Amino acid sequence: MKEAICFEHVSYRYNEESDWALQDVSVTIERGEQTAIIGENGAGKSTFAKLCCGLLNPEHGTVTIDSKEIYPLKNKEKASLIGYVFQNPDDQIFLSTVEKEISYPHKDYPDKEFFHEVVSLCQLENHLDSHPYNLPWSTRKFITIASIILQKPTYIIFDEPTAGQEKKGKEILKNILSYLNNQQTTVLMISHDMEFIAENFKRALVLKETKVIADDSTKRIFYNEELLQSSGLDQPFVPKLLSSLYSVDSEVLTMDDLAKEL
Ligand SMILES: Nc1ncnc2c1ncn2[C@@H]1O[C@H](COP(=O)(O)OP(=O)(O)OP(=O)(O)O)[C@@H](O)[C@H]1O
């Protein structure tokens, strides 16, 4: 068995009259890798994520997870392999309290220790009895993240988790990523937040106009100004600064890396 998400020559369009949303994508994300998915609006990132989770069926090619074709699997089996944290939490929330929402499909989550660990990780301790819609959007996002982590999938895809988050929310997310890394949960994250990716991810896929045009370390991608420009992506602050100072290859991506170098 290959422990990975594998796309082999995958193409998808939403209907026969529409243009391709993703074309001839072949990529492998092995277990344990934390990978960012970046690209301009409409490049195909969310389509890629939905194909990964088996929400969409490729028109050409195959998407397998741990050697199983994902789309035909039953929902329960899909959920145990891969969880998808939607861009908009309101697409995912449907129960009347935070506790019920994150415990679903159990009425009473069986592993109490794990439950409280995740509640604390997502900083939801004071909200368990609240109605999710009485809480701010940024907190609703953590409700959806907690509910996916509690299902213990092997892989999790986050769709724009930093959108609408202030510094504190991004800190919580950073802790969540590091927790999942320690738990050996493989994370894919779609984001337009290049600073957050530079700080938290070592690998990135760059999508442009329905295709994966780069699959490389974030260090190489964030120093490739031509690639970033042609993909409509911002260069993070530290690579931008160092590129303007030196015409040398650098490995430095974040302020922390920079402080260590000086
Ligand atoms: N439900 C849909 N029906 C028809 N076309 C769609 C649908 N969802 C997306 N598309 C089209 O598929 C293409 C890829 O869209 P997708 O949402 O995957 O891009 P994206 O990179 O996630 O964009 P964004 O960053 O804006 O979320 C776009 O041309 C988009 O208009």
The ligand as an ORCA input file, in Angstrom:
! r2SCAN-3c Opt
* xyz 0 1
  N     -19.480     24.891     -8.443
  C     -18.893     25.325     -9.556
  N     -19.535     25.299    -10.742
  C     -18.944     25.724    -11.881
  N     -17.663     26.166    -11.942
  C     -16.978     26.224    -10.793
  C     -17.551     25.808     -9.545
  N     -16.604     25.966     -8.571
  C     -15.507     26.458     -9.177
  N     -15.730     26.614    -10.502
  C     -14.747     27.095    -11.491
  O     -13.627     26.221    -11.475
  C     -12.404     26.957    -11.592
  C     -11.503     26.652    -10.397
  O     -12.169     27.144     -9.219
  P     -11.627     26.883     -7.744
  O     -12.696     27.355     -6.794
  O     -11.167     25.486     -7.645
  O     -10.374     27.868     -7.702
  P      -9.567     28.396     -6.439
  O      -8.142     28.390     -6.833
  O      -9.959     27.637     -5.224
  O     -10.091     29.893     -6.323
  P     -10.255     30.832     -5.012
  O      -8.877     31.146     -4.522
  O     -10.954     32.040     -5.564
  O     -11.104     30.076     -4.007
  C     -12.806     28.436    -11.698
  O     -12.847     28.797    -13.062
  C     -14.193     28.468    -11.103
  O     -14.980     29.499    -11.689
*
